[in-house]
Amino acid sequence: KDRFAKLVKLMEACESRDLSFLLRWTSENSDAIRDGALYSDIEFRLQSMKFREIAREKSATDAIQYARTEMRVYCKHAPGKMQELMTSLLFLSSSDGEEEEEELVVEDVTGKFE
């Protein structure tokens, strides 16, 4: 029952785009999510969503500071993805594709449990 309640909470967090909960959950379950890898695509995509949220709601400088503190592992192991993410700051005013990206992340997370 406890596992089912956690799954329901995770699904609700996905639907409501509760990034704080999802990031905390991925951190707590990183070993299972990564399955031996240095990072998981789901973790990166959620971190990217948080990065863009900070850039939209605060500033590009704050988003870069977030990346420096929370996304260091990706600089070493996924430099191309980080370069794309940093480049996205240039197009911040355009939200084309961001909602689609967020939908894909939610589908990835929820798909792991179906």
C-alpha positions, 0 to 999 in steps of 0.5 A: 500500500505504501508503494502504491501511495508513493506511485500515486504521489509521483503521478500527481507530481508529474501531472502538476509539474511539481519539479521540486517533488520530482527532483527530490524523488529522482535524487532519492531514487537515483541508483534505481533510475540510473541503473548503473549509468553516471546519470539518467536522461530523466534526471537531466530533463527534469533538471533542464526544466528547472533551469528553464523555469529559473531563467524565465522566472528570475534571470539567466544569471540565476539559471546559470548559477543553478546549473553550476551547483546542481548540474555539474555531472552533466558538464562532464558526462553530457557536454553536448546536452549542456551546451544546448541547454545553455544556448537555449538561454538565447531563445528564452523569449520563445517558448516554442517546443518547451511545452512539448519537451515538458510533455515528453519528460512527463511521459518518460517518467510516467511510462516507467511505471506503466 
